């Protein structure tokens, strides 16, 4: 049978023409507000952010505004080198929401407000390794200031009258002695910002020399010679040590464009990575060429190291050729480690070993530590010198963890090998800690290390803390979250892991921080953050499992509005995000925990609960088949969507005429595909999506084949190619400043044009000054107003579909 829809509507931006049998969505100038219930929740105070000191003795609470204004988001922004820079501050384009800080002592829960002269522009707080003080930054119209706070007295003062350069990332970091900060400063003699010439100096030229390699669709790249001039102006910094007591500054190196300037564990040397020209118009600055060296604290050159070449093209899923990931070896004062690919960086090469880990002492030649069969995936070291090395094989999703005595790497021992997608079988990750000098080590107690993980199970996630004996392989569970709450471990508070800091919540109680004594079982509250939206305290939530027609197990969380009456059929919003899996067994594993508090903020689809809708949240849409999963992407997607509809009808919650589908990013791609290839849903909402995969030809998500290797896959997966089959109303929303690599705004513009050209019912909202996610209060409110109105018209109040046999 075929479902026939009423005459169709077309819309551009916030303009729509009414259909003959459906209410019109009228054009309105300016930004709109959603229903008042939603406005009240969005404007309610939110809980502060929390930062824990390394010794577990202090919490810093960062108080903040809920959302920036559109005026905040409309400040000047430079999009160069893959970065977004506010030229007024020489920092990142990221309007600050922090208004101040409080300090809480974990021992007794006492809280005091930090004394500050201003209530705007504050950045994140960083606690010193000795746990006595913290620094924070403040953005002003003149630049970024550096401030110091005292945890004991909660006083704060500005340190030195320097201007920080935060365009390159974090402007400052603590040195091991907790008395100095390593900061990148703006050169006070650099002069005024360059002005764009009225007449171009020449054409924009790019050239390829026959090298084979894939380049992702990056955004915010350098585009002109003048962009290069701007990049150098704003990214050039002077590495400087600042004494936090006296404010005295010590310049460490001359001005330059530094990728990093990293102190050795002893603080006597610095690993310097400086970006050098020619830059690239094809890749962000993380792939620019670099000169690499080690200098002493007095600026003298200690050793030049092999540089990093410009990385414009690499094999899909591959790594660069030559030394990579160079850095100081944890616990060794004068030793560096780096990696070298043994397969030419090509994951498809048939070789015995993929990588080797190299060790370089400053006064010696490099030597191999070990080689890995799979791709190197990380190394953590304990204070006793035991390394924990991870390697990963993407085609089989196999992950291994090795125990490696760093002084005798040939004695390495395999701790476990597992499928990375098997969440139920995850033994956990070695727990790390910061020592008194600010260095991160694996926490070890004799032969025991500690493991922490999500604790995935068929009951949902139940986080845990284990002890694991390296000699016997014995594992001992110290703590696991209960079955009637959701609790995660934040920090271990003592050497024996008898006291831990946790974040505890239930369906009715918002997240708060507690100290757990694992010997006595006592749980002591530290914070008492209130319910941010008590009017939704009656939300009903249940975890639902069901089955796809091919036997794959699916799951979702069903949320019902507070006034729901059992047996009542409601309009339902299904919200989802597809994921790829190697096999059906792991695809059916449960994610999340139904006992989590339902926190609704931003432009969340959960606001539909305030408008008489049910929400089928995080409905799983697994695409099974490993590296070839996308060959049957559409069929599996449609089957998952149909199974969700069937389950909602069987539960007595929804009816087939009033179930909608929605998603963000890859979820928007999913939405458009389901509407194009299925009649299971009545309408859809697609936010910040990509719809034409030929515009991301060198891969997307976990797809490693290029368009030219699998053109039929790219074509069949692209809803743009099936725009003539979309016969349900679709609302599209996109930020005009979206910098996500696969979701250029043109994706939504061209999809809308295709829908318009085929007479589809569609509406496109383009949000100025918004990125992949939307931040400004005006944008958030408008997005929710559009979402609610769309589904009110085409879902909640839609007439039953006419059926023709």
C-alpha positions in Angstrom: 0.0 0.0 0.0 1.1 3.6 -0.5 0.5 6.5 1.8 -0.5 9.7 0.0 0.2 13.0 1.6 -1.7 16.3 1.2 -0.5 19.0 -1.2 3.0 20.1 -0.3 4.7 23.1 1.3 8.0 24.7 0.5 10.0 27.0 2.8 13.2 28.8 2.9 14.8 30.1 6.0 11.8 31.1 8.1 9.4 31.4 5.2 6.7 28.9 4.4 3.7 28.7 2.2 0.6 27.0 3.6 -0.6 23.7 2.2 -4.2 23.1 1.2 -5.0 20.7 4.0 -2.4 21.6 6.7 -2.0 24.7 8.8 0.6 27.1 7.4 3.8 27.8 9.2 3.9 31.6 8.7 6.9 33.7 8.0 7.9 35.9 10.9 10.6 38.5 11.2 13.2 38.1 14.0 13.8 35.5 16.6 10.9 33.7 18.2 10.3 32.2 21.6 9.0 28.7 22.3 6.2 28.0 24.7 6.6 29.7 28.1 7.2 26.4 29.9 10.3 25.9 27.8 11.5 29.5 28.3 11.2 29.1 32.1 13.3 26.0 32.2 16.0 27.5 29.9 16.3 30.6 32.0 16.5 28.8 35.4 19.9 28.8 37.1 22.1 25.8 36.3 24.5 23.9 38.5 28.1 25.1 38.5 30.9 23.3 36.9 33.2 21.4 39.2 37.0 21.0 39.2 38.8 18.7 41.6 42.3 19.3 43.0 44.9 16.5 42.4 45.0 15.6 46.1 41.2 15.4 46.3 41.1 18.0 49.1 39.4 20.9 47.2 36.6 21.5 44.7 36.4 24.7 42.6 32.8 25.5 41.6 32.5 27.6 38.5 29.3 29.7 38.4 28.1 30.6 35.0 25.4 32.1 32.9 23.1 29.6 31.0 23.7 30.9 27.5 25.6 33.6 25.7 23.6 36.3 23.9 23.5 36.7 20.2 25.6 39.8 20.7 28.2 37.7 22.4 28.2 35.3 19.4 28.4 38.2 17.0 31.8 39.4 18.1 34.5 39.5 15.5 35.8 36.1 14.5 38.8 35.1 12.3 38.6 31.6 10.7 42.2 30.8 9.9 44.4 27.7 10.1 41.5 25.6 11.3 41.0 27.9 14.3 38.5 30.5 15.4 40.1 33.5 16.9 38.6 36.6 18.6 40.9 39.4 17.4 39.9 41.6 20.2 41.2 39.2 22.9 43.8 37.3 20.8 42.1 34.2 22.2 39.7 31.6 21.0 36.3 32.6 19.8 34.4 31.2 22.8 32.3 33.7 24.7 32.8 33.1 28.4 29.9 32.2 30.6 31.7 32.0 33.9 30.8 34.8 36.4 32.8 33.6 39.4 34.0 30.8 41.5 33.5 29.1 44.9 36.0 26.9 46.8 34.8 23.9 48.7 36.8 21.9 51.2 36.1 18.2 50.7 36.9 17.3 54.3 34.0 19.2 55.8 32.0 20.5 52.8 32.5 24.1 53.7 32.1 26.5 50.8 33.3 30.1 50.3 32.9 32.5 47.3 36.1 33.7 45.7 36.4 37.5 46.0 36.5 39.0 42.5 36.2 42.6 41.2 34.3 41.6 38.1 31.5 39.1 37.1 32.3 38.6 33.4 34.9 37.1 31.1 36.4 34.4 33.4 37.8 31.2 32.0 38.5 27.8 33.5 40.4 27.5 36.8 43.5 25.4 37.0 44.6 24.1 40.4 48.4 24.0 41.2 50.1 20.6 41.7 50.6 21.3 45.4 46.8 22.0 45.9 47.2 25.4 47.4 46.3 27.9 44.7 44.8 28.2 41.2 45.0 30.4 38.2 42.3 31.6 35.9 42.1 33.9 32.9 39.8 36.8 32.2 39.0 38.1 28.7 38.5 41.8 28.3 38.3 44.2 25.4 42.0 44.8 25.7 43.1 41.1 25.8 43.3 38.2 28.2 44.5 38.8 31.8 46.1 36.3 34.2 44.8 36.0 37.8 45.8 33.9 40.8 43.5 32.6 43.5 44.3 31.2 47.0 42.3 28.1 47.9 42.6 28.7 51.7 41.7 32.4 51.8 39.6 32.5 48.6 41.2 35.8 47.6 42.3 36.6 44.1 44.6 39.1 42.4 45.9 39.8 38.9 49.4 38.5 38.2 51.6 40.8 36.2 50.2 43.1 33.6 50.9 40.8 30.7 48.6 39.9 27.8 48.2 36.2 27.2 48.1 34.6 23.8 45.3 32.0 24.0 44.7 31.8 20.2 46.9 28.7 20.1 45.0 26.9 22.9 45.7 27.0 26.6 47.7 30.1 27.4 49.3 28.9 30.7 50.2 25.7 32.6 51.7 25.0 36.0 55.4 24.1 36.4 56.3 21.3 38.8 57.2 23.6 41.6 53.8 25.2 41.8 55.5 28.6 42.0 55.8 29.3 38.3 53.5 29.3 35.3 54.6 28.6 31.7 52.7 31.1 29.6 52.5 32.3 26.0 52.4 36.0 25.8 51.5 38.5 23.1 54.5 40.4 21.9 53.9 43.9 23.2 55.9 45.3 20.3 54.0 43.7 17.5 52.1 46.8 16.5 48.6 47.2 15.1 46.8 44.3 13.4 47.5 44.1 9.6 44.9 45.6 7.4 43.6 43.7 4.3 45.0 45.3 1.1 42.5 46.9 -1.1 44.1 45.2 -4.2 45.1 41.5 -4.1 48.8 40.9 -4.4 48.3 37.9 -6.7 46.2 34.9 -7.4 45.5 32.1 -5.0 47.5 29.1 -6.2 47.4 25.4 -5.1 49.4 22.6 -6.7 49.7 18.9 -6.5 52.7 16.9 -7.4 51.2 13.5 -8.0 51.3 12.2 -4.4 48.4 9.9 -3.5 46.6 10.7 -0.3 43.2 11.6 1.2 42.3 14.9 2.6 39.2 15.3 4.8 36.8 18.2 4.3 38.3 20.5 6.9 36.9 24.0 7.5 38.2 27.4 8.7 41.4 26.9 6.6 43.8 29.5 5.3 42.4 30.8 2.0 44.5 33.7 0.9 48.0 35.2 1.4 46.5 37.8 3.7 45.1 34.9 5.9 48.7 33.8 6.3 49.7 37.3 7.5 46.8 37.3 10.0 47.7 33.8 11.2 51.3 34.8 11.9 50.1 38.0 13.7 47.7 36.3 16.1 49.5 33.0 16.6 52.9 34.4 17.3 53.8 34.2 21.0 56.7 34.6 23.4 57.1 31.5 25.8 57.6 33.0 29.3 57.9 31.8 32.9 55.9 33.9 35.3 56.6 33.7 39.1 53.1 33.7 40.7 54.4 35.3 43.9 56.3 38.3 42.5 54.9 38.5 39.0 58.5 38.4 37.6 58.7 37.2 34.0 61.5 35.2 32.4 61.5 34.9 28.6 62.4 31.4 27.5 62.6 31.8 23.7 62.2 34.4 20.9 58.8 35.1 19.4 57.5 32.4 17.1 54.5 30.3 16.1 54.7 27.5 18.6 52.7 24.3 18.4 53.9 23.4 21.9 56.6 24.3 24.4 56.7 21.5 26.9 58.8 21.3 30.1 60.6 18.1 30.9 59.6 16.2 34.1 62.5 18.0 35.9 61.7 21.4 34.5 65.2 21.9 33.3 64.5 21.4 29.6 61.8 22.2 27.1 60.6 20.3 24.0 59.9 23.0 21.4 57.7 22.4 18.4 57.6 25.5 16.1 55.4 25.8 13.0 57.2 26.8 9.9 56.2 27.9 6.4 55.1 27.1 3.8 51.6 26.7 5.4 48.8 25.0 3.7 45.4 25.9 2.2 44.2 22.3 2.5 44.7 21.3 6.1 44.5 22.9 9.6 47.6 24.0 11.4 47.9 20.7 13.3 49.2 19.3 10.1 51.6 22.2 9.3 55.4 21.5 9.1 57.3 21.9 12.4 60.9 22.3 13.5 61.5 20.3 16.7 64.2 20.8 19.3 65.1 20.7 22.9 66.3 23.9 24.7 67.5 24.5 28.2 65.8 26.8 30.7 68.3 29.6 29.7 67.3 29.3 26.0 70.4 27.5 24.8 69.9 24.8 22.2 70.4 21.3 23.6 69.5 19.1 20.6 67.9 19.5 17.3 65.4 16.7 16.5 63.9 15.5 13.2 61.2 17.9 12.1 57.6 17.1 11.1 56.9 17.6 7.4 53.7 19.2 6.1 51.0 16.6 6.2 48.6 17.5 3.4 47.7 13.9 2.3 47.7 10.7 4.2 46.1 7.3 3.4 42.6 7.0 4.8 42.9 5.5 8.3 46.7 5.9 8.0 49.3 7.8 10.0 52.2 10.0 8.9 55.5 8.5 7.8 58.5 9.4 10.0 58.7 10.3 13.7 55.3 11.2 15.3 53.9 11.9 18.8 57.2 13.0 20.2 57.0 13.8 23.9 58.7 13.5 27.3 58.7 10.1 28.9 56.8 10.1 32.1 59.1 9.8 35.1 62.4 10.3 33.2 64.0 13.8 33.3 65.9 13.7 30.1 64.2 11.1 27.9 61.8 11.5 25.0 59.7 8.9 23.2 58.2 8.9 19.8 56.6 6.6 17.3 57.6 5.4 13.8 55.3 3.6 11.4 56.7 0.3 10.1 54.0 -0.1 7.4 54.6 3.2 5.6 51.6 4.6 7.5 49.4 2.4 5.3 46.8 0.4 7.4 46.3 -1.8 4.3 49.9 -2.9 4.0 50.6 -6.6 4.8 53.3 -6.3 7.4 54.2 -8.1 10.6 54.4 -5.0 12.7 52.6 -1.6 12.4 54.5 0.7 14.7 57.6 0.9 16.9 58.1 2.9 20.0 61.4 4.7 20.2 63.3 6.1 23.2 65.7 9.0 22.9 67.9 10.2 25.8 69.2 13.7 25.2 72.8 12.6 25.2 72.4 9.3 23.3 71.2 7.9 20.0 67.5 6.7 19.7 66.8 3.1 20.3 63.7 0.9 19.9 61.7 0.1 23.0 59.3 -2.3 21.3 57.2 -2.8 18.2 53.5 -3.5 18.0 51.5 -5.8 15.7 48.6 -3.4 15.7 48.6 0.4 15.6 49.9 2.0 18.8 47.1 3.4 20.9 48.7 4.9 24.0 51.1 4.5 26.9 50.7 5.2 30.6 53.5 4.7 33.1 53.4 4.1 36.9 55.8 5.7 39.3 57.6 2.4 39.6 58.4 2.5 35.9 55.8 0.0 34.7 54.3 0.9 31.4 50.8 0.0 30.2 50.7 0.1 26.4 47.6 -0.2 24.3 47.4 -1.2 20.6 44.4 -1.3 18.3 43.4 -3.1 15.1 40.6 -1.2 13.4 39.4 -3.9 10.9 38.8 -6.4 13.7 38.1 -3.9 16.5 40.7 -5.7 18.6 42.4 -3.9 21.5 45.3 -5.2 23.5 46.8 -3.9 26.8 50.4 -4.9 27.6 52.3 -4.6 30.8 55.8 -3.3 29.9 58.7 -2.9 32.3 60.2 0.2 30.7 63.8 -0.8 31.7 63.2 -4.3 30.3 60.6 -4.0 27.5 61.4 -7.5 26.2 59.7 -8.8 29.3 56.3 -7.3 28.3 53.2 -9.3 29.2 49.8 -9.3 27.6 47.2 -8.3 30.2 44.1 -8.7 28.0 42.9 -8.7 24.4 39.3 -7.8 23.6 36.8 -6.5 21.1 36.7 -2.7 21.7 33.0 -2.7 20.8 32.2 -5.3 23.5 31.2 -2.9 26.3 30.0 -5.8 28.5 33.5 -7.3 28.5 35.4 -4.2 29.2 37.7 -4.8 32.2 38.3 -1.1 32.7 41.1 1.4 32.2 44.2 1.8 34.5 43.4 4.7 36.8 45.9 7.6 36.7 46.7 10.3 39.2 48.6 13.5 39.3 51.6 13.5 41.8 52.7 16.5 43.8 54.7 17.8 40.8 51.8 17.7 38.4 52.9 14.6 36.5 50.3 12.0 35.6 51.1 8.4 36.6 49.2 5.1 36.7 48.1 4.7 40.3 49.9 1.6 41.7 50.0 0.1 45.2 52.6 -2.7 45.3 51.6 -5.3 42.7 48.1 -3.8 42.4 46.8 -1.2 40.0 43.3 0.2 39.9 40.8 -0.1 37.1 37.8 2.0 36.4 35.1 1.7 33.7 31.5 2.3 32.7 30.4 -1.2 33.9 28.1 -1.8 30.9 25.6 -4.6 31.4 22.1 -5.6 30.3 20.8 -3.5 33.2 22.6 -0.4 31.9 25.9 1.2 32.8 27.0 0.6 36.4 30.4 2.2 36.8 33.0 0.4 39.0 36.4 0.6 40.7 38.5 -2.6 40.8 41.9 -3.6 42.1 44.0 -5.7 39.7 47.1 -7.7 40.7 49.8 -7.6 38.1 51.5 -10.8 39.3 48.5 -13.1 39.8 45.9 -11.6 37.4 43.5 -11.5 40.3 40.8 -8.8 40.2 39.0 -7.5 43.2 35.9 -5.2 43.0 36.1 -2.3 45.4 33.0 -0.5 44.4 30.2 -0.7 41.9 27.2 1.7 41.4 23.9 0.5 42.6 20.9 -0.6 40.6 18.5 2.1 41.8 20.8 5.1 40.9 23.5 6.2 38.5 26.8 7.1 40.1 30.2 7.7 38.6 33.6 8.0 40.2 35.2 11.4 40.0 38.4 10.9 42.0 40.2 8.6 44.5 40.8 10.6 47.7 43.5 8.4 49.4 46.4 6.1 48.4 44.5 2.9 49.3 41.3 3.9 47.4 39.2 3.6 50.6 37.6 7.0 50.0 36.3 8.1 46.6 34.5 11.2 45.3 31.5 10.3 43.2 28.7 12.1 41.3 25.4 10.6 42.3 22.0 10.9 40.7 18.6 9.2 40.4 15.6 9.6 38.3 14.2 12.1 40.8 17.4 13.6 42.3 19.7 15.8 40.2 23.5 15.1 40.1 25.4 16.0 43.3 28.9 15.2 44.6 29.4 12.7 47.5 32.3 11.2 49.4 32.1 7.5 49.7 33.9 5.5 52.5 34.3 2.1 50.9 35.1 0.4 54.2 32.1 1.6 56.1 29.8 2.1 53.2 28.9 5.6 54.3 28.1 8.2 51.7 28.4 11.9 52.7 26.9 14.7 50.6 29.2 17.6 49.6 26.9 19.6 47.3 23.2 20.2 47.2 22.4 21.4 43.8 18.6 21.8 43.4 16.4 20.3 40.7 16.7 22.9 37.8 13.2 22.1 36.6 11.0 20.8 39.4 8.0 21.2 37.1 9.2 18.1 35.3 9.8 16.0 38.4 7.0 13.7 37.4 8.6 12.5 34.1 8.1 8.8 33.7 11.1 6.9 32.3 11.6 3.3 31.4 14.2 1.3 29.5 12.8 -0.6 26.5 14.4 -3.4 24.5 13.0 -4.8 21.3 14.2 -6.6 18.2 14.8 -5.8 14.5 13.4 -8.1 11.8 16.9 -9.6 11.3 17.2 -10.5 14.9 19.5 -7.6 16.0 18.6 -6.5 19.5 17.6 -2.8 19.9 17.0 -0.5 22.9 15.8 3.0 23.8 14.7 5.0 26.8 11.0 5.9 26.7 10.1 9.1 28.5 6.5 10.1 29.2 5.3 13.6 30.3 4.5 14.1 34.0 0.7 14.0 33.5 0.7 10.8 31.4 -2.2 8.4 32.0 -1.5 4.7 31.3 -3.1 3.6 28.0 -3.1 7.0 26.5 -1.6 7.2 23.0 0.5 10.3 22.5 2.4 11.9 19.7 6.0 10.4 19.9 9.4 11.8 19.0 12.0 9.2 18.2 15.5 10.6 18.5 18.5 8.6 17.3 22.1 8.5 16.1 23.4 5.6 14.0 26.5 3.7 15.0 28.5 1.1 13.1 29.4 -2.3 14.6 31.4 -5.3 13.5 28.8 -7.9 14.6 25.2 -8.2 15.8 26.0 -9.4 19.3 27.8 -6.2 20.3 25.4 -4.0 18.4 22.6 -5.2 20.7 24.3 -4.3 23.9 22.6 -1.8 26.2 24.0 1.8 26.5 23.3 4.3 29.2 21.4 4.0 32.5 17.6 4.5 33.0 18.3 5.8 36.5 20.0 9.0 35.3 18.4 12.3 36.1 16.7 13.8 33.1 18.4 17.1 32.7 16.9 19.2 29.9 18.8 22.2 28.6 20.0 23.9 25.4 18.0 22.9 22.3 17.3 19.4 23.5 14.5 17.3 21.9 13.5 16.4 25.4 11.6 19.7 25.7 8.9 17.9 23.7 8.0 16.4 27.1 6.6 19.8 28.2 4.3 19.9 25.2 2.4 16.6 25.6 4.7 14.4 23.6 6.4 11.1 24.5 10.1 10.8 23.6 11.7 7.5 22.5 15.3 8.7 23.3 18.6 7.2 22.1 16.8 4.6 20.0 19.6 2.4 18.7 20.2 2.3 15.0 23.0 -0.2 14.6 24.7 -0.6 11.2 26.3 -4.1 11.4 29.0 -5.4 9.1 32.4 -4.1 10.1 34.2 -2.2 7.3 31.5 -3.1 4.8 28.5 -2.2 7.1 27.5 0.8 4.9 26.8 -1.5 2.0 23.5 -2.2 3.6 23.2 1.1 5.5 19.7 2.1 4.2 18.1 -1.3 4.7 19.4 -1.6 8.3 18.4 2.0 9.1 14.8 1.5 7.7 14.5 -1.8 9.6 15.6 -0.2 12.9 13.2 2.7 12.4 10.3 0.4 11.6 11.1 -1.7 14.7 10.9 1.4 16.9 7.5 2.4 15.5 6.2 -1.2 16.0 7.4 -1.2 19.6 5.8 2.1 20.4 2.5 0.9 19.0 2.7 -2.4 20.9 3.4 -0.6 24.1 0.2 1.4 23.6 2.1 4.7 23.8 2.0 5.8 20.2 0.0 5.4 17.1 1.4 5.1 13.6 0.0 8.4 12.4 1.7 10.4 15.1 5.3 9.2 15.4 8.1 11.5 14.2 11.9 11.0 13.8 14.7 13.4 14.5 18.5 13.7 15.0 21.5 16.0 15.0 24.5 15.7 12.7 24.8 12.1 11.7 21.3 11.7 13.2 20.1 14.4 10.8 21.6 12.3 7.9 19.7 9.3 9.4 16.4 11.3 9.5 16.6 12.3 5.9 17.4 8.8 4.8 14.5 7.3 6.7 12.0 9.8 5.3 13.3 9.1 1.8 13.3 5.3 2.0 10.4 4.6 4.4 6.9 5.6 5.3 7.2 4.6 8.9 7.3 8.2 10.3 4.9 11.1 9.8 7.5 13.9 9.9 11.1 14.6 10.7 13.6 17.2 12.2 17.2 17.2 10.9 19.7 19.5 12.6 23.2 20.3 11.3 23.3 17.4 8.9 25.1 16.2 5.8 23.0 14.9 3.0 25.3 14.4 0.0 28.2 12.1 0.7 30.0 12.9 -2.6 30.9 16.2 -0.8 32.9 14.2 1.8 34.6 11.9 -0.8 37.5 10.7 1.3 35.4 9.0 4.0 33.0 10.0 6.8 32.2 8.6 10.2 33.8 5.1 10.2 33.6 4.7 6.4 37.2 4.4 5.2 36.6 3.7 1.5 36.8 6.8 -0.7 34.0 7.8 -3.1 36.0 6.4 -6.1 36.5 3.0 -4.4 32.8 2.6 -3.5 30.7 5.1 -5.5 27.5 3.1 -5.2 27.8 3.2 -1.4 28.2 7.0 -1.3 25.3 7.4 -3.8 22.9 5.0 -2.1 23.6 6.4 1.4 23.0 10.0 0.3 19.4 11.2 0.9 20.1 14.1 -1.5 20.1 11.4 -4.3 16.6 10.3 -3.1 15.2 13.8 -2.5 12.4 13.0 -5.0 11.3 10.2 -2.6 10.9 12.3 0.5 7.1 12.4 1.0 7.0 13.4 4.7 7.5 17.0 6.1 11.1 17.7 7.0 12.4 20.6 9.1 16.1 21.3 8.6 18.2 23.6 10.9 21.8 24.5 10.4 24.4 27.0 11.8 25.8 29.2 9.1 29.2 29.0 10.9 29.2 25.2 11.2 32.9 24.1 11.3 32.3 20.4 11.7 34.4 18.7 9.0 31.5 16.9 7.3 28.6 19.2 7.7 29.2 22.4 5.7 26.1 24.6 5.7 25.8 24.1 1.9 24.7 20.5 2.7 21.4 21.8 4.1 21.1 24.5 1.5 21.4 22.1 -1.4 19.2 19.5 0.3 16.5 22.0 0.7 16.8 23.1 -2.9 16.4 19.5 -4.0 13.3 19.1 -1.8 11.9 22.3 -3.1 12.5 21.3 -6.7 10.6 18.1 -6.1 7.6 19.7 -4.3 8.4 18.3 -0.9 7.1 19.7 2.4 10.2 21.3 3.9 11.5 24.2 5.9 15.1 25.4 6.3 16.3 27.5 9.2 19.9 28.9 8.9 21.2 30.4 12.2 23.7 33.2 11.9 26.9 33.0 14.0 26.2 29.5 15.1 28.4 26.4 14.7 27.6 22.7 14.7 25.8 23.2 17.9 23.9 26.3 18.8 24.8 28.5 21.7 23.1 32.0 21.7 20.0 32.3 23.7 18.1 33.7 20.8 19.2 30.8 18.5 18.4 28.2 21.1 14.9 29.7 21.7 14.2 30.0 18.0 15.3 26.4 17.3 13.0 25.1 19.9 10.1 27.3 18.7 10.6 25.9 15.2 10.8 22.3 16.4 7.7 22.4 18.5 5.7 24.2 15.9 6.8 21.8 13.1 5.7 18.7 15.0 2.6 20.4 16.4 1.5 20.9 12.8 2.7 17.8 11.1 2.6 15.3 13.9 0.5 16.1 17.0 -2.4 17.7 15.1 -1.9 15.9 11.8 -4.9 14.2 10.2 -4.7 10.4 9.7 -3.0 9.4 6.5 -5.1 8.4 3.6 -4.4 4.9 2.5 -4.8 3.7 -1.1 -4.8 0.0 -1.9 
